[in-house]
């Protein structure tokens, strides 16, 4: 009633609201006994069943469990396809990429950047790098590259060991090569890669830190870091981002981050056919059990 629904509208939709919220066993309990996640479930369910002309979702999906978050994301995508205007507030970068056509980056109550999801998220990562490390010399070269440039990425390339090109088969062994150059002597640096699909969703990322390989760089010297692995991912087009940094993450001290530094395509499958992005290798066993 507070959001303007009439008694007839409430009676018509109440069962759909309760079913979506999955709170049927607790719907008659006092609201003060609800957890924050239960309150979010109920509030979100009411909101999407109120036929709004504009829906504002503020960090609502961060409270629920994985099942309900996926359910809400699907509901929002369906409402978006019906041309409903949605204002979605979140720090979950993957959900922003999945749901939004345009982003606005806020800092200290001011709009500092506006544009497509990929460029705004890169600006956000740049801002986080500046906030996490008081580096006056960190700078942004363009929408896809920033850092101190004490060492920098010259080239990123992807190739298959059989195809010898950036068009690989799923399951083929491939190599991602990152060529870097140091402007000064540096100790214990990390080089990392991140693979994203055509929807800009993070598919796989790793770095030398996780493998206990630390780079001591000499001024003026060039280094080639190779990541060799089977490309067990589904058919489609992908991009590779790369970074040089300290420690585990590039937000700690970013020397150079380059988004979409290279691209490649998976076309065809080696071995058994599969569906989806991730190629797992199940062992299938079939047994006939005796009737008892």
C-alpha positions in Angstrom: 0.0 0.0 0.0 2.9 2.4 0.8 4.1 2.2 -2.9 0.6 2.9 -4.2 -0.9 -0.5 -4.8 -4.7 -0.8 -4.3 -6.2 -3.6 -2.2 -7.4 -5.3 -5.3 -3.9 -5.2 -6.9 -2.4 -6.5 -3.7 -4.9 -9.4 -3.5 -4.2 -10.2 -7.2 -0.4 -10.3 -6.8 0.3 -11.3 -3.2 0.7 -15.0 -4.0 3.2 -14.2 -6.8 5.1 -12.0 -4.4 5.3 -14.7 -1.7 6.2 -17.4 -4.3 9.1 -15.3 -5.7 10.4 -14.4 -2.3 10.4 -18.1 -1.2 9.3 -16.9 2.3 6.1 -18.9 2.4 7.0 -20.7 5.7 7.7 -17.3 7.4 5.4 -14.9 5.7 3.1 -14.5 8.7 6.0 -13.9 11.2 6.7 -10.3 12.4 9.0 -8.4 10.1 11.3 -7.5 13.1 12.2 -11.2 13.3 13.4 -11.3 9.7 17.1 -11.3 8.8 18.4 -8.6 6.4 18.4 -11.2 3.6 14.8 -12.1 4.2 13.8 -8.4 4.2 15.7 -8.0 0.9 13.9 -11.0 -0.6 10.5 -9.6 0.3 11.3 -6.0 -0.7 12.7 -7.1 -4.1 9.7 -9.4 -4.7 7.2 -6.6 -3.9 9.1 -4.1 -6.1 9.2 -6.2 -9.3 5.6 -7.2 -8.9 4.4 -3.6 -8.5 4.6 -2.8 -12.3 6.9 0.2 -11.8 7.8 2.6 -14.7 11.3 3.0 -13.1 12.9 0.4 -10.8 15.7 1.5 -8.5 17.8 -1.4 -7.1 20.4 -0.3 -4.5 22.8 -3.1 -3.6 19.8 -5.5 -3.1 21.5 -8.5 -4.8 24.5 -8.4 -2.5 22.5 -9.6 0.5 20.8 -12.7 -0.8 22.3 -16.2 -1.3 23.7 -17.3 -4.7 20.5 -19.0 -5.8 18.3 -15.9 -5.0 20.8 -13.5 -6.6 20.7 -15.5 -9.8 16.9 -15.5 -9.7 16.8 -11.7 -9.2 19.3 -11.2 -12.0 17.2 -13.2 -14.4 14.1 -11.2 -13.3 15.9 -7.9 -14.0 17.0 -9.1 -17.4 13.5 -10.0 -18.3 12.2 -6.6 -17.1 15.0 -4.9 -19.1 13.9 -6.8 -22.2 10.4 -5.3 -21.7 12.0 -1.8 -21.9 11.6 -1.1 -18.2 14.0 1.6 -17.0 16.3 0.3 -14.2 18.7 2.2 -12.1 21.1 -0.4 -10.6 23.5 0.6 -7.8 26.3 -1.9 -7.1 30.0 -2.7 -6.5 29.6 -6.1 -8.1 31.4 -5.4 -11.4 30.2 -8.6 -13.1 26.6 -7.9 -12.5 27.0 -4.3 -13.8 28.5 -5.7 -17.0 25.7 -8.2 -17.3 22.7 -5.9 -16.6 23.7 -2.3 -17.6 23.9 -0.5 -20.9 25.4 2.7 -19.3 27.2 3.4 -16.1 27.8 6.4 -13.9 30.8 6.4 -11.6 30.3 8.4 -8.3 33.1 9.6 -6.1 32.5 11.8 -3.0 29.0 12.5 -4.2 30.1 13.7 -7.7 29.8 12.1 -11.1 33.4 11.6 -12.2 32.8 9.5 -15.3 29.9 8.3 -17.5 29.8 5.9 -20.4 29.7 2.3 -21.5 30.2 -0.4 -18.8 33.7 -1.4 -19.9 35.2 2.1 -20.0 33.6 3.2 -16.7 34.7 0.0 -14.9 38.3 0.6 -16.1 38.0 4.2 -14.7 36.7 2.7 -11.4 39.7 0.3 -11.2 42.0 3.3 -11.9 40.4 5.2 -9.1 40.7 2.3 -6.7 44.4 2.0 -7.5 44.9 5.6 -6.6 42.9 5.3 -3.4 44.6 2.2 -2.2 48.1 3.5 -2.8 49.1 7.1 -2.4 50.9 7.4 -5.7 51.0 10.8 -7.2 52.6 9.4 -10.3 49.9 6.9 -11.2 48.1 8.1 -14.4 45.6 7.0 -16.9 46.8 6.8 -20.6 43.3 6.1 -22.0 40.1 4.3 -21.0 41.9 0.9 -21.1 45.4 1.6 -19.7 46.8 3.1 -16.5 49.6 2.8 -14.0 52.9 4.3 -12.7 54.7 3.0 -15.8 57.8 2.2 -13.8 57.5 -1.0 -15.9 55.1 -1.3 -18.8 53.5 -3.8 -21.1 54.7 -3.7 -24.6 52.8 -6.5 -26.1 50.3 -9.3 -25.3 49.7 -12.1 -27.8 47.7 -15.4 -27.9 48.5 -18.4 -30.0 47.7 -22.1 -30.2 50.5 -24.6 -30.1 48.8 -26.5 -33.0 47.0 -23.8 -34.9 49.9 -21.3 -34.5 47.3 -18.5 -34.6 44.9 -16.7 -32.4 42.1 -19.0 -33.5 42.2 -22.1 -31.4 40.1 -25.2 -30.8 38.6 -25.8 -27.4 41.0 -28.1 -25.5 44.0 -27.1 -27.6 47.1 -26.0 -25.7 47.7 -22.3 -26.0 50.1 -19.7 -24.9 49.5 -16.1 -23.7 52.7 -14.1 -23.9 53.1 -10.8 -22.1 56.2 -8.7 -23.1 57.2 -6.1 -20.5 60.0 -3.6 -20.1 61.3 -1.9 -17.0 62.2 1.8 -16.7 64.0 1.2 -13.4 65.3 -1.6 -11.1 62.3 -3.2 -9.4 62.0 -6.1 -6.9 59.3 -8.7 -6.4 56.8 -7.7 -9.1 53.9 -9.7 -10.4 52.5 -10.1 -13.9 48.9 -11.3 -14.4 46.4 -12.0 -17.1 42.6 -12.0 -17.2 40.4 -13.7 -19.8 36.9 -12.2 -20.5 34.2 -13.4 -22.8 32.2 -11.4 -25.3 29.9 -10.1 -22.5 33.0 -8.8 -20.6 32.4 -11.5 -17.9 35.6 -12.6 -16.1 36.3 -16.2 -17.3 39.7 -16.9 -15.8 42.5 -15.0 -14.2 45.9 -15.8 -12.7 49.3 -14.3 -12.1 52.9 -15.1 -11.2 52.3 -14.4 -7.5 49.9 -17.4 -7.2 52.7 -19.6 -8.6 55.4 -18.2 -6.3 57.3 -16.7 -9.2 58.4 -13.1 -8.4 60.1 -10.9 -10.9 63.2 -8.8 -10.2 63.4 -6.3 -13.1 66.4 -4.5 -14.3 66.2 -1.0 -15.8 66.0 -1.0 -19.6 65.6 -4.8 -19.9 62.8 -6.6 -21.6 61.1 -9.7 -20.3 58.7 -12.2 -21.8 56.3 -14.0 -19.5 54.4 -17.0 -20.9 51.2 -18.6 -19.6 50.8 -22.0 -21.2 47.7 -24.0 -20.6 44.9 -26.0 -22.3 42.2 -23.6 -23.5 39.2 -25.6 -22.0 36.6 -23.0 -22.8 33.6 -22.9 -25.1 33.4 -21.6 -28.6 33.3 -17.8 -28.9 35.4 -14.6 -28.9 37.5 -13.6 -25.9 39.8 -10.8 -24.8 42.9 -10.8 -22.6 43.8 -8.0 -20.1 47.2 -7.9 -18.5 48.9 -6.1 -15.6 52.2 -5.5 -13.8 51.8 -4.9 -10.1 53.0 -5.7 -6.6 51.6 -8.5 -4.5 48.5 -10.4 -5.2 46.3 -7.9 -6.9 46.9 -5.0 -9.3 45.0 -2.6 -6.9 47.8 -2.8 -4.4 50.4 -1.1 -6.5 49.7 -0.9 -10.2 52.6 -0.3 -12.6 50.6 -1.0 -15.7 47.1 -2.3 -16.4 46.0 -2.8 -20.0 42.5 -3.8 -20.7 41.7 -5.8 -23.9 45.4 -6.1 -24.7 44.8 -9.0 -27.1 41.9 -11.1 -28.4 41.4 -14.6 -29.6 38.7 -16.9 -30.8 37.7 -20.5 -29.9 36.4 -22.3 -32.9 35.7 -26.0 -32.9 36.3 -28.6 -30.2 38.9 -31.2 -29.6 37.5 -34.3 -28.0 33.9 -34.6 -26.7 31.3 -32.0 -27.4 30.1 -29.9 -24.5 27.8 -26.9 -23.8 28.7 -23.7 -22.0 31.8 -21.7 -21.2 33.7 -24.2 -19.0 35.0 -27.5 -20.2 35.0 -30.1 -17.4 36.1 -33.7 -17.8 33.6 -36.0 -16.2 34.1 -39.8 -15.9 30.7 -41.4 -16.6 29.9 -44.7 -14.9 26.7 -46.6 -15.5 25.7 -49.4 -13.1 22.5 -51.5 -13.0 21.4 -52.0 -9.5 19.7 -55.1 -8.3 16.0 -54.8 -7.4 15.3 -55.5 -3.8 
